[in-house]
Amino acid sequence: MTDQELIAYFETAVLPETLRIDRATTQLEVKDAVERNLEMLRNGDKGGHAKHRLTRIVDALKHPYDGPGIPGR
């Protein structure tokens, strides 16, 4: 996705409070995280970290992780 596509996607996305991104990653306060990362994206995302994080959130929203957790937790 381009930066503009990501911004447009999150303008209408319904965001949960928490989101399981993968086996080891759960994003808490999804709305706040998206807002922070969109702000970074709009202000010149040096290194592409915000775009990477937003792309992972989009993927998790479209295909929620439902596999096992980390053993021992």
DSSP file (Angstrom, degrees, kcal/mol; ACC not computed):
  #  RESIDUE AA STRUCTURE BP1 BP2  ACC     N-H-->O    O-->H-N    N-H-->O    O-->H-N    TCO  KAPPA ALPHA  PHI   PSI    X-CA   Y-CA   Z-CA
    1    1 A M              0   0    0      0, 0.0     2,-0.1     0, 0.0    54,-0.1   0.000 360.0 360.0 360.0 144.5    0.0    0.0    0.0
    2    2 A T     >  -     0   0    0      1,-0.1     4,-2.2     4,-0.0     5,-0.2  -0.361 360.0-103.4 -79.5 169.3    1.1    3.5   -0.7
    3    3 A D  H  > S+     0   0    0      1,-0.2     4,-2.4     2,-0.2     5,-0.2   0.921 124.0  49.8 -58.5 -44.1    1.2    6.1    2.1
    4    4 A Q  H  > S+     0   0    0      1,-0.2     4,-2.5     2,-0.2    -1,-0.2   0.869 108.7  52.1 -65.4 -37.3   -2.0    7.7    0.7
    5    5 A E  H  > S+     0   0    0      2,-0.2     4,-2.5     1,-0.2    -1,-0.2   0.898 109.9  49.5 -65.4 -40.2   -3.8    4.3    0.6
    6    6 A L  H  X S+     0   0    0     -4,-2.2     4,-2.2     2,-0.2    -2,-0.2   0.932 111.3  48.5 -63.3 -45.5   -2.8    3.7    4.2
    7    7 A I  H  X S+     0   0    0     -4,-2.4     4,-0.9     1,-0.2    -2,-0.2   0.933 113.6  47.0 -60.1 -46.5   -4.1    7.1    5.3
    8    8 A A  H >X S+     0   0    0     -4,-2.5     4,-0.7     1,-0.2     3,-0.5   0.887 109.3  54.9 -63.1 -40.2   -7.4    6.5    3.4
    9    9 A Y  H >X S+     0   0    0     -4,-2.5     3,-1.0     1,-0.2     4,-0.9   0.928 109.2  46.2 -59.4 -46.7   -7.8    3.0    4.8
   10   10 A F  H 3< S+     0   0    0     -4,-2.2    -1,-0.2     1,-0.2    -2,-0.2   0.618  96.1  74.3 -77.5 -11.8   -7.6    4.2    8.4
   11   11 A E  H << S+     0   0    0     -4,-0.9    -1,-0.2    -3,-0.5    -2,-0.2   0.816 115.8  20.5 -65.9 -29.1  -10.0    7.1    7.8
   12   12 A T  H << S+     0   0    0     -3,-1.0    -2,-0.2    -4,-0.7    -1,-0.2   0.417  95.0 121.6-119.5  -1.4  -12.9    4.6    7.7
   13   13 A A     <  -     0   0    0     -4,-0.9     2,-0.7    -5,-0.1    -3,-0.0  -0.382  58.7-133.7 -69.9 140.0  -11.5    1.6    9.5
   14   14 A V        -     0   0    0     -2,-0.1    -1,-0.1     0, 0.0    -2,-0.1  -0.855  28.7-157.3 -91.3 118.2  -13.2    0.3   12.6
   15   15 A L        -     0   0    0     -2,-0.7    16,-0.1    -5,-0.1     2,-0.1  -0.826   5.8-139.7-106.3 132.9  -10.5   -0.3   15.2
   16   16 A P        -     0   0    0      0, 0.0    15,-0.4     0, 0.0    14,-0.3  -0.299  26.9-112.5 -76.8 170.3  -10.7   -2.6   18.1
   17   17 A E  S    S+     0   0    0      1,-0.2    13,-1.8    13,-0.1    12,-0.6   0.922 102.1  14.9 -68.3 -44.9   -9.3   -1.7   21.6
   18   18 A T  E    S-A   28   0A   0     10,-0.2     2,-0.4    11,-0.2    10,-0.2  -0.924  70.0-162.9-129.4 156.4   -6.6   -4.4   21.2
   19   19 A L  E     -A   27   0A   0      8,-2.2     8,-3.4    -2,-0.3     2,-0.8  -0.975  17.2-139.4-144.9 124.9   -5.3   -6.4   18.2
   20   20 A R  E     +A   26   0A   0     -2,-0.4    45,-1.0     6,-0.3     6,-0.3  -0.759  23.5 177.7 -83.2 112.4   -3.3   -9.6   18.1
   21   21 A I  E     -     0   0A   0      4,-2.2     2,-0.3    -2,-0.8    -1,-0.2   0.886  60.9 -28.1 -86.5 -43.2   -0.9   -9.0   15.2
   22   22 A D  E >  S-A   25   0A   0      3,-1.6     3,-0.7    43,-0.1    -1,-0.2  -0.867  85.0 -64.6-156.3-170.2    1.0  -12.3   15.4
   23   23 A R  T 3  S+     0   0    0     -2,-0.3    47,-0.4     1,-0.2     3,-0.0   0.842 132.4  25.8 -55.2 -37.9    2.1  -15.0   17.8
   24   24 A A  T 3  S+     0   0    0     45,-0.1     2,-0.5     1,-0.1    -1,-0.2   0.400 110.7  76.4-109.6   1.2    4.2  -12.6   19.9
   25   25 A T  E <   +A   22   0A   0     -3,-0.7    -4,-2.2     2,-0.0    -3,-1.6  -0.955  42.7 171.2-127.4 121.9    2.7   -9.2   19.2
   26   26 A T  E     -A   20   0A   0     -2,-0.5     2,-0.7    -6,-0.3    -6,-0.3  -0.994  24.2-144.5-122.2 124.2   -0.5   -7.7   20.6
   27   27 A Q  E     -A   19   0A   0     -8,-3.4    -8,-2.2    -2,-0.5     3,-0.3  -0.795  15.3-160.3 -89.9 117.6   -1.2   -4.0   19.9
   28   28 A L  E    S+A   18   0A   0     -2,-0.7     5,-0.2     1,-0.2   -10,-0.2  -0.625  72.7  17.5 -89.4 155.2   -2.9   -2.3   22.9
   29   29 A E  S  > S-     0   0    0    -12,-0.6     4,-2.2    -2,-0.2    -1,-0.2   0.946  74.8-175.6  48.3  60.3   -4.8    1.0   22.4
   30   30 A V  H  > S+     0   0    0    -13,-1.8     4,-2.8    -3,-0.3     5,-0.2   0.882  75.1  54.9 -57.1 -45.1   -5.0    0.4   18.6
   31   31 A K  H  > S+     0   0    0    -15,-0.4     4,-2.4     1,-0.2    -1,-0.2   0.920 110.3  45.8 -58.2 -45.5   -6.6    3.8   17.8
   32   32 A D  H  > S+     0   0    0     -3,-0.2     4,-2.5     2,-0.2    -1,-0.2   0.905 112.9  50.5 -64.2 -41.7   -3.8    5.7   19.6
   33   33 A A  H  X S+     0   0    0     -4,-2.2     4,-2.4    -5,-0.2    -2,-0.2   0.908 110.9  48.8 -63.2 -42.2   -1.1    3.6   17.9
   34   34 A V  H  X S+     0   0    0     -4,-2.8     4,-2.7     2,-0.2     5,-0.2   0.927 111.1  49.9 -64.0 -44.9   -2.7    4.2   14.5
   35   35 A E  H  X S+     0   0    0     -4,-2.4     4,-2.2    -5,-0.2    -2,-0.2   0.922 111.9  48.0 -60.5 -44.7   -2.9    8.0   15.1
   36   36 A R  H  X S+     0   0    0     -4,-2.5     4,-2.1     1,-0.2    -1,-0.2   0.933 114.7  45.4 -60.7 -46.2    0.7    8.2   16.2
   37   37 A N  H  X S+     0   0    0     -4,-2.4     4,-2.3     1,-0.2    -2,-0.2   0.853 110.9  52.4 -70.5 -34.4    1.9    6.2   13.2
   38   38 A L  H  X S+     0   0    0     -4,-2.7     4,-2.6     2,-0.2    -1,-0.2   0.906 108.9  51.5 -65.2 -40.0   -0.2    8.2   10.8
   39   39 A E  H  X S+     0   0    0     -4,-2.2     4,-1.6    -5,-0.2    -2,-0.2   0.924 111.1  47.3 -61.4 -44.2    1.2   11.4   12.1
   40   40 A M  H  < S+     0   0    0     -4,-2.1    -1,-0.2     1,-0.2    -2,-0.2   0.900 111.3  51.8 -63.1 -40.1    4.8   10.0   11.7
   41   41 A L  H >X S+     0   0    0     -4,-2.3     3,-1.1     1,-0.2     4,-0.7   0.910 110.1  48.1 -63.2 -43.4    3.9    8.9    8.1
   42   42 A R  H 3< S+     0   0    0     -4,-2.6    -1,-0.2     1,-0.2    -2,-0.2   0.791 110.5  53.3 -67.6 -28.0    2.5   12.4    7.2
   43   43 A N  T 3< S-     0   0    0     -4,-1.6    -1,-0.2    -5,-0.2    -2,-0.2   0.108 133.5 -74.0 -98.1  22.2    5.6   14.1    8.7
   44   44 A G  T <4  -     0   0    0     -3,-1.1     2,-1.4     1,-0.1    -3,-0.2   0.932  45.0-132.5  87.4  80.7    8.2   12.1    6.7
   45   45 A D    ><  -     0   0    0     -4,-0.7     3,-1.3     2,-0.1     2,-0.4  -0.473  22.7-153.5 -68.7  89.2    8.5    8.5    8.0
   46   46 A K  G >  S+     0   0    0     -2,-1.4     3,-0.6     1,-0.3     4,-0.1  -0.522  79.5   7.3 -68.9 123.4   12.3    8.2    8.3
   47   47 A G  G 3  S-     0   0    0     -2,-0.4    -1,-0.3     1,-0.2    -2,-0.1   0.267 109.5 -99.7  88.6 -11.7   13.3    4.5    8.0
   48   48 A G  G <> S+     0   0    0     -3,-1.3     4,-2.2     3,-0.0    -1,-0.2   0.652  81.0 135.0  76.0  15.4    9.7    3.4    7.1
   49   49 A H  H <> S+     0   0    0     -3,-0.6     4,-2.4     2,-0.2     5,-0.2   0.912  71.0  47.6 -65.7 -43.2    8.9    2.2   10.7
   50   50 A A  H  > S+     0   0    0      2,-0.2     4,-2.7     1,-0.2     5,-0.2   0.913 112.7  49.1 -65.2 -42.5    5.4    3.8   10.8
   51   51 A K  H  > S+     0   0    0      1,-0.2     4,-2.4     2,-0.2    -1,-0.2   0.908 111.2  50.3 -63.6 -41.2    4.5    2.5    7.4
   52   52 A H  H  X S+     0   0    0     -4,-2.2     4,-2.1     2,-0.2    -2,-0.2   0.932 112.5  46.6 -61.3 -46.3    5.6   -1.0    8.4
   53   53 A R  H  X S+     0   0    0     -4,-2.4     4,-2.0     1,-0.2    -2,-0.2   0.913 113.1  48.6 -64.7 -43.6    3.6   -0.9   11.6
   54   54 A L  H  X S+     0   0    0     -4,-2.7     4,-2.5     1,-0.2    -1,-0.2   0.891 109.9  52.3 -64.3 -39.0    0.5    0.4    9.9
   55   55 A T  H  X S+     0   0    0     -4,-2.4     4,-2.4    -5,-0.2    -1,-0.2   0.895 108.7  50.5 -63.9 -39.8    0.8   -2.3    7.2
   56   56 A R  H  X S+     0   0    0     -4,-2.1     4,-2.2     2,-0.2    -1,-0.2   0.878 110.0  50.3 -65.3 -37.2    1.0   -4.9    9.9
   57   57 A I  H  X S+     0   0    0     -4,-2.0     4,-2.2     2,-0.2    -2,-0.2   0.918 110.0  49.9 -66.8 -43.1   -2.1   -3.5   11.6
   58   58 A V  H  X S+     0   0    0     -4,-2.5     4,-2.3     1,-0.2     5,-0.2   0.943 111.3  49.1 -58.5 -48.4   -4.0   -3.6    8.3
   59   59 A D  H  X S+     0   0    0     -4,-2.4     4,-2.7     1,-0.2    -1,-0.2   0.899 111.6  49.1 -58.7 -41.6   -3.0   -7.2    7.7
   60   60 A A  H  < S+     0   0    0     -4,-2.2    -1,-0.2     2,-0.2    -2,-0.2   0.843 110.2  50.9 -69.7 -33.0   -4.1   -8.2   11.2
   61   61 A L  H  < S+     0   0    0     -4,-2.2    -1,-0.2     1,-0.2    -2,-0.2   0.897 116.5  40.6 -68.5 -39.5   -7.4   -6.4   10.8
   62   62 A K  H  < S+     0   0    0     -4,-2.3    -2,-0.2     1,-0.3    -1,-0.2   0.849 132.7  22.6 -76.4 -35.2   -8.0   -8.3    7.5
   63   63 A H  S  < S-     0   0    0     -4,-2.7    -1,-0.3    -5,-0.2    -2,-0.1  -0.710  84.8-152.2-134.7  80.3   -6.6  -11.6    8.6
   64   64 A P        -     0   0    0      0, 0.0     2,-0.4     0, 0.0   -43,-0.1  -0.222  22.7-113.3 -58.2 139.8   -6.8  -11.9   12.4
   65   65 A Y        +     0   0    0    -45,-1.0   -45,-0.1     1,-0.1   -43,-0.1  -0.593  42.1 165.6 -72.9 128.0   -4.2  -14.1   14.0
   66   66 A D        +     0   0    0     -2,-0.4    -1,-0.1    -3,-0.1     3,-0.1   0.120  36.6 111.6-131.0  20.3   -5.9  -17.1   15.6
   67   67 A G  S    S-     0   0    0      1,-0.2   -45,-0.0     0, 0.0    -2,-0.0  -0.075  76.0 -61.5 -83.5-172.1   -2.9  -19.4   16.2
   68   68 A P        -     0   0    0      0, 0.0    -1,-0.2     0, 0.0     2,-0.1  -0.275  49.4-123.8 -71.4 157.1   -1.3  -20.5   19.5
   69   69 A G        -     0   0    0      1,-0.2   -45,-0.1    -3,-0.1   -46,-0.1  -0.190  47.5 -66.2 -84.4-174.8    0.2  -18.1   21.9
   70   70 A I    >   -     0   0    0    -47,-0.4     3,-1.2     1,-0.1    -1,-0.2  -0.614  64.4-103.2 -74.1 131.3    3.7  -18.2   23.2
   71   71 A P  T 3  S+     0   0    0      0, 0.0    -1,-0.1     0, 0.0     0, 0.0  -0.227 104.4  29.5 -56.8 141.4    4.2  -21.3   25.4
   72   72 A G  T 3         0   0    0     -3,-0.1    -2,-0.0     1,-0.0     0, 0.0   0.533 360.0 360.0  88.4   6.6    4.2  -20.7   29.1
   73   73 A R    <         0   0    0     -3,-1.2    -3,-0.1     0, 0.0    -1,-0.0   0.373 360.0 360.0-120.3 360.0    1.9  -17.7   29.0
